[in-house]
Each structure stands twice: as C-alpha cells, then as structure tokens.
C-alpha cells in the first residue's frame, strides 16, 4: 500500500482518531449518554468509510494491474472477502 492509494483513508482515520479521543473525554467527564453514543456512531461511520475506501482503492489497483497485463496483487475473491468483512 502506498500513500497515493490510501491518502484519503488515512485522512479519514486521523479524523476518526480525533473523534474517538473526544468520545473518551466525554465519557470521562460524565457527559450525557445520548451525546456520547451519537459521537461514537460518528466514529464508527468514519472507520467504516475508511475501510470501504481502502477496498475501493484495492479494486482500482487490481484492475489497473490487469489492464497492464500484470498479475493483480489480490484476486477478486480476496477483495470481496475483505469488503464483506466490513459490511
């Protein structure tokens, strides 16, 4: 994996990291449960999106390799398995 493939996913993960730190701080401060859960849901969604972004990048990378006549680094079955792991 290189920076060009995963740049947006890394950005999303950094954002989720900050959100998660905020959730932890909210719990430690005794914030309202509904507010904490709302923020936790946002963290979960950010992580999901980062994962889907990585799978999409992998699909593009494999397709580009095949178009160049090279062997793809992962089979479509492997990519499908990774995608389903996120779902």
Buried (B, 14 or more C-beta within 10 A) or exposed (E): EEEEBBEBBBEBBEBBEEBBEBBEEBEEEEBEEEEBEEBBEBBEEBBBBBBBBBBBBBBEBBEEBEEEEEEBEBEEEEBEEBBEEEE
